[in-house]
């Protein structure tokens, strides 16, 4: 791309004209000015244009062409510097790219400037996240179980998460646990909808205030100074901030959560960091003598905004989740080996809310290569390691576990009683039970309990050649039938660990997971009544995985 070629290409487009010729600046970019016709009394919109030397390639996620007009900040998709936010389609050559970028600019002018259209979907305020005392701060929050009253204020309890890192600087991460309203004489707790494991973490105190309006400029950028935001606080809220400072003298800093209503009625929070050695609030005296009163107000200065992220369930799993009907079910996973650990992780990443785990074994280094466990946690009970992993993955899953002695209790009862139906009480509290133990004795006992829960039995053959899925009733009959049908060799070429241990099947994590995930895709649909419930087994040839329904 050269200045002359740019001029030629602009000349081929109706409604676009060159105002100032393109020249190369010190950074090697081509800069010029163009005008786009609006059709309104021959008025044109002028744009500063800058084309990076990397054009037409995007670099580090950013477009390499900029269209700028600082007089259009009130319009959609115009950023703080006046740049048009574009997501260009990709073309083979720079010339084709440039022509189509200009066409996209014309489309924006017609849609948003001429017709005055607005986007239907809501976008949060734009906040420039900068280093605050050489660190980044991030606060996650979720919707609360009850709504806030207008003008509300009080204490927010938050917990510390592990420190991250970006742009060669530390990221101090936090998660809000609950809001305690102090606006009324009787305090009221509003718990965030996150799992108990996060609610139980050690807490620190901050302040929250529900503002009387959105703290924005041009309805899309966060306000940047205290003078602009102080009018959005009530005097009661400002005074409460000062009282919090007095009662927390030992704190180095605290977050001030500034909330505001968004379309749909929810509350979004922006967080400013307040440091005790440089507080942005001050006492102000009004009147003299007996009529003298003191109140709190903000000083002048720039606001140090932290990054905030709404981790409410609908956003956390907004990119894809299992149907709500299944997500709300109580799920028990028995056996947390290669199959069970993958099932547990998959359901958690897909939005399951209540999972109970059961396994009799410890996790050892040899389990890591084909299960969902990390090595870093060393030797520990599988249920503990998996529970820890699942709660790290999702703040919305409630994890519990059954003690390994359940295996003894169930089998002892089964050995002593011909009628196994009384065992159903143990399992009836669950909606779905995944049996991934490959324990045929347990399979028979579970089958005979006639529990109300939906049983799903998953097992895999040596070298992960096949995966078998059987649903209650008649799990045992189905599993034995499929194994007899497949006629796989279950004795030779097994993995024999050192010592006196039973051999186990050979297969890599990839071998196992591809079949488990394929199976889970259909199991999820079946349990959500999107597909008819049917037993099946998965086989593989050189080209495809094949599901065989029974």
NORRA-V283210 format. One record per pair of residues at least 6 apart in sequence whose ideal C-beta (glycine too) atoms are under 6 Angstrom apart, sorted by the first residue. I is the first residue (numbers start at 1). J is the second residue. D is the distance in Angstrom with one decimal. If there is no record, write none. Layout:
# NORRA-V283210
i=I j=J d=D
i=I j=J d=D
This chain:
# NORRA-V283210
i=1 j=94 d=4.9
i=3 j=22 d=4.1
i=6 j=22 d=5.1
i=7 j=18 d=5.8
i=9 j=98 d=5.8
i=9 j=99 d=5.8
i=10 j=16 d=5.5
i=10 j=18 d=5.1
i=13 j=102 d=5.7
i=15 j=37 d=4.1
i=15 j=106 d=5.9
i=16 j=36 d=5.7
i=16 j=102 d=5.6
i=17 j=35 d=4.8
i=18 j=34 d=5.9
i=19 j=33 d=4.1
i=19 j=34 d=6.0
i=19 j=35 d=5.2
i=19 j=46 d=5.9
i=20 j=32 d=5.3
i=20 j=33 d=3.9
i=21 j=32 d=6.0
i=22 j=30 d=4.7
i=22 j=32 d=3.5
i=24 j=30 d=5.9
i=25 j=31 d=5.4
i=28 j=53 d=4.5
i=29 j=50 d=5.2
i=29 j=52 d=5.4
i=30 j=51 d=4.3
i=31 j=50 d=5.0
i=32 j=49 d=5.4
i=33 j=48 d=5.8
i=34 j=47 d=5.5
i=34 j=49 d=5.7
i=35 j=44 d=3.9
i=35 j=46 d=5.0
i=36 j=45 d=5.0
i=36 j=106 d=5.9
i=36 j=109 d=5.0
i=37 j=44 d=5.5
i=38 j=45 d=6.0
i=38 j=114 d=5.6
i=45 j=109 d=5.8
i=47 j=67 d=4.6
i=47 j=69 d=5.3
i=48 j=68 d=4.3
i=49 j=67 d=5.9
i=50 j=66 d=4.5
i=51 j=65 d=5.2
i=52 j=64 d=3.9
i=54 j=64 d=4.8
i=55 j=64 d=4.2
i=55 j=65 d=5.9
i=55 j=94 d=5.8
i=56 j=94 d=4.8
i=56 j=97 d=3.7
i=63 j=86 d=5.5
i=63 j=88 d=6.0
i=65 j=101 d=5.6
i=66 j=83 d=5.2
i=67 j=84 d=4.4
i=67 j=105 d=5.5
i=68 j=82 d=4.6
i=68 j=83 d=5.1
i=69 j=82 d=5.5
i=70 j=82 d=3.5
i=72 j=78 d=4.7
i=73 j=218 d=4.7
i=74 j=218 d=5.2
i=75 j=112 d=5.2
i=76 j=112 d=5.2
i=76 j=119 d=5.6
i=77 j=85 d=4.4
i=79 j=85 d=5.6
i=80 j=221 d=5.5
i=88 j=101 d=5.5
i=91 j=97 d=4.4
i=91 j=100 d=5.8
i=111 j=117 d=5.2
i=122 j=263 d=4.9
i=125 j=216 d=5.4
i=125 j=222 d=4.6
i=126 j=220 d=5.9
i=126 j=221 d=5.0
i=127 j=222 d=4.6
i=127 j=305 d=5.2
i=129 j=307 d=4.6
i=131 j=169 d=5.9
i=132 j=273 d=5.4
i=132 j=304 d=4.6
i=135 j=170 d=5.1
i=135 j=172 d=5.6
i=136 j=169 d=5.9
i=136 j=171 d=4.4
i=137 j=172 d=5.1
i=137 j=273 d=5.8
i=137 j=306 d=3.8
i=138 j=171 d=5.8
i=138 j=173 d=5.1
i=138 j=307 d=4.4
i=139 j=174 d=4.9
i=139 j=271 d=4.8
i=139 j=306 d=5.7
i=139 j=308 d=5.1
i=140 j=175 d=4.5
i=140 j=309 d=4.9
i=140 j=311 d=4.7
i=141 j=176 d=4.1
i=141 j=269 d=5.3
i=142 j=192 d=4.5
i=142 j=193 d=5.0
i=142 j=194 d=5.1
i=142 j=311 d=5.2
i=142 j=312 d=4.6
i=143 j=193 d=5.5
i=143 j=312 d=4.4
i=144 j=190 d=4.1
i=144 j=192 d=5.7
i=145 j=191 d=5.1
i=146 j=190 d=5.2
i=148 j=210 d=5.2
i=148 j=267 d=5.9
i=151 j=234 d=5.5
i=152 j=181 d=5.5
i=152 j=183 d=5.1
i=152 j=210 d=4.4
i=153 j=183 d=5.5
i=153 j=209 d=4.5
i=153 j=237 d=4.6
i=153 j=240 d=5.2
i=154 j=180 d=4.9
i=154 j=181 d=4.4
i=154 j=182 d=3.8
i=155 j=180 d=4.5
i=155 j=205 d=5.3
i=156 j=176 d=5.8
i=156 j=179 d=5.2
i=156 j=206 d=4.6
i=156 j=208 d=4.4
i=156 j=257 d=5.2
i=157 j=177 d=4.6
i=157 j=178 d=5.1
i=157 j=203 d=4.2
i=158 j=174 d=4.8
i=158 j=176 d=4.9
i=158 j=204 d=5.9
i=158 j=206 d=6.0
i=159 j=175 d=5.5
i=159 j=177 d=5.8
i=159 j=201 d=3.6
i=159 j=203 d=5.8
i=160 j=174 d=5.9
i=161 j=173 d=4.0
i=161 j=175 d=5.8
i=163 j=170 d=5.4
i=163 j=172 d=6.0
i=164 j=171 d=3.8
i=164 j=173 d=5.8
i=165 j=171 d=6.0
i=175 j=198 d=5.9
i=176 j=192 d=5.6
i=177 j=192 d=5.9
i=177 j=199 d=5.3
i=178 j=189 d=5.6
i=178 j=191 d=4.7
i=178 j=192 d=5.9
i=179 j=190 d=4.5
i=179 j=208 d=5.6
i=180 j=187 d=5.6
i=180 j=189 d=5.4
i=181 j=188 d=4.4
i=194 j=395 d=4.4
i=195 j=395 d=5.7
i=195 j=397 d=5.9
i=195 j=398 d=5.2
i=197 j=391 d=4.4
i=198 j=395 d=5.3
i=206 j=254 d=4.8
i=206 j=255 d=4.0
i=207 j=241 d=5.6
i=207 j=244 d=5.1
i=207 j=256 d=5.1
i=208 j=257 d=3.8
i=209 j=233 d=5.9
i=209 j=237 d=4.3
i=210 j=259 d=4.5
i=211 j=232 d=4.2
i=211 j=258 d=5.6
i=211 j=260 d=5.0
i=212 j=232 d=5.6
i=213 j=232 d=5.3
i=214 j=260 d=4.8
i=215 j=223 d=4.8
i=215 j=229 d=5.1
i=215 j=232 d=5.8
i=217 j=223 d=5.8
i=223 j=229 d=5.0
i=224 j=302 d=5.9
i=225 j=302 d=5.5
i=226 j=280 d=5.4
i=226 j=298 d=3.9
i=226 j=301 d=5.6
i=227 j=300 d=5.9
i=230 j=298 d=4.1
i=235 j=295 d=5.8
i=238 j=296 d=4.2
i=239 j=296 d=5.1
i=241 j=281 d=5.9
i=242 j=281 d=5.9
i=242 j=296 d=4.1
i=253 j=273 d=5.9
i=253 j=275 d=4.5
i=254 j=274 d=5.7
i=255 j=271 d=4.8
i=256 j=272 d=4.9
i=256 j=274 d=5.4
i=257 j=269 d=4.7
i=257 j=271 d=5.5
i=258 j=270 d=4.9
i=259 j=267 d=4.6
i=259 j=269 d=5.0
i=262 j=268 d=4.9
i=269 j=308 d=5.5
i=270 j=308 d=5.8
i=271 j=306 d=4.3
i=271 j=308 d=5.3
i=272 j=303 d=5.1
i=272 j=305 d=5.8
i=273 j=304 d=4.7
i=273 j=306 d=5.6
i=280 j=298 d=5.5
i=280 j=299 d=5.1
i=280 j=301 d=5.8
i=281 j=296 d=5.4
i=281 j=298 d=5.8
i=282 j=299 d=5.3
i=283 j=294 d=5.3
i=284 j=295 d=5.6
i=284 j=297 d=5.0
i=285 j=294 d=5.6
i=286 j=293 d=5.4
i=287 j=293 d=5.9
i=311 j=395 d=6.0
i=313 j=396 d=5.3
i=317 j=351 d=4.3
i=321 j=350 d=5.7
i=321 j=351 d=3.6
i=322 j=350 d=4.3
i=322 j=351 d=5.4
i=322 j=524 d=5.3
i=323 j=528 d=4.1
i=325 j=528 d=5.5
i=326 j=527 d=5.2
i=326 j=528 d=4.8
i=327 j=351 d=4.6
i=327 j=352 d=5.7
i=327 j=353 d=5.6
i=329 j=431 d=3.8
i=329 j=432 d=5.5
i=330 j=354 d=5.0
i=330 j=430 d=4.9
i=330 j=431 d=4.9
i=331 j=352 d=5.9
i=331 j=355 d=5.0
i=331 j=432 d=5.0
i=332 j=356 d=4.7
i=332 j=430 d=4.4
i=332 j=433 d=4.5
i=333 j=340 d=5.4
i=333 j=343 d=5.9
i=333 j=344 d=5.1
i=333 j=357 d=5.6
i=333 j=434 d=4.7
i=334 j=358 d=4.6
i=334 j=435 d=5.1
i=334 j=437 d=5.4
i=335 j=359 d=6.0
i=335 j=436 d=3.9
i=335 j=437 d=3.4
i=336 j=359 d=4.1
i=336 j=382 d=4.5
i=336 j=386 d=5.2
i=338 j=370 d=4.8
i=338 j=371 d=5.1
i=338 j=512 d=5.0
i=339 j=436 d=4.3
i=339 j=458 d=5.2
i=339 j=516 d=5.8
i=340 j=436 d=3.5
i=341 j=371 d=4.3
i=341 j=372 d=3.9
i=342 j=372 d=5.6
i=342 j=513 d=5.5
i=342 j=516 d=4.8
i=343 j=434 d=5.5
i=344 j=386 d=5.8
i=345 j=372 d=4.4
i=346 j=520 d=5.4
i=348 j=390 d=4.6
i=348 j=393 d=5.1
i=348 j=394 d=5.1
i=348 j=397 d=5.1
i=353 j=396 d=6.0
i=354 j=398 d=4.9
i=355 j=397 d=5.9
i=355 j=399 d=5.7
i=356 j=400 d=4.6
i=357 j=383 d=4.6
i=357 j=386 d=5.5
i=357 j=401 d=4.7
i=358 j=402 d=4.2
i=359 j=382 d=4.4
i=359 j=383 d=5.4
i=360 j=404 d=4.3
i=360 j=407 d=5.2
i=361 j=382 d=5.4
i=362 j=379 d=5.8
i=362 j=381 d=5.6
i=363 j=373 d=5.1
i=363 j=380 d=5.8
i=363 j=382 d=4.7
i=363 j=385 d=4.9
i=364 j=379 d=5.5
i=367 j=373 d=5.7
i=368 j=375 d=4.9
i=370 j=509 d=4.3
i=370 j=512 d=5.8
i=373 j=385 d=5.6
i=377 j=385 d=5.4
i=383 j=401 d=4.2
i=387 j=399 d=4.4
i=387 j=401 d=6.0
i=390 j=397 d=5.5
i=390 j=399 d=5.2
i=391 j=399 d=5.6
i=413 j=423 d=6.0
i=414 j=420 d=5.7
i=414 j=445 d=4.5
i=420 j=448 d=4.1
i=420 j=449 d=5.1
i=421 j=450 d=5.5
i=423 j=449 d=4.4
i=424 j=449 d=4.6
i=424 j=450 d=5.9
i=424 j=451 d=4.4
i=427 j=451 d=4.1
i=427 j=453 d=5.2
i=428 j=451 d=5.6
i=428 j=452 d=4.9
i=430 j=453 d=4.6
i=432 j=454 d=5.0
i=433 j=453 d=4.8
i=433 j=455 d=5.3
i=434 j=456 d=5.0
i=435 j=457 d=4.6
i=436 j=458 d=5.1
i=438 j=459 d=5.0
i=443 j=476 d=5.6
i=444 j=476 d=5.2
i=447 j=475 d=4.9
i=447 j=476 d=4.7
i=455 j=472 d=3.6
i=455 j=475 d=5.6
i=456 j=471 d=5.9
i=457 j=470 d=4.5
i=457 j=475 d=4.7
i=458 j=469 d=5.6
i=459 j=468 d=5.1
i=460 j=467 d=5.0
i=461 j=488 d=4.5
i=462 j=505 d=4.4
i=463 j=506 d=5.6
i=463 j=507 d=5.6
i=464 j=507 d=3.7
i=464 j=511 d=3.8
i=464 j=512 d=5.1
i=466 j=486 d=5.7
i=466 j=537 d=5.7
i=466 j=539 d=5.3
i=467 j=515 d=4.2
i=467 j=519 d=5.5
i=467 j=538 d=4.5
i=468 j=479 d=6.0
i=468 j=482 d=4.9
i=468 j=537 d=4.6
i=469 j=519 d=5.4
i=469 j=536 d=5.4
i=470 j=478 d=3.9
i=470 j=479 d=5.0
i=470 j=535 d=4.9
i=471 j=533 d=5.7
i=471 j=535 d=5.9
i=478 j=535 d=4.9
i=482 j=537 d=5.0
i=494 j=503 d=3.7
i=495 j=504 d=5.2
i=495 j=506 d=4.9
i=496 j=503 d=4.7
i=515 j=538 d=5.3
i=518 j=538 d=6.0
i=518 j=545 d=5.2
i=519 j=538 d=5.9
i=525 j=531 d=4.2
i=526 j=533 d=4.8
i=534 j=549 d=4.8
i=535 j=550 d=4.3
i=536 j=547 d=5.3
i=536 j=548 d=5.9
i=536 j=549 d=4.7
i=537 j=548 d=5.2
i=538 j=545 d=5.8
i=538 j=547 d=5.5
i=539 j=546 d=5.2
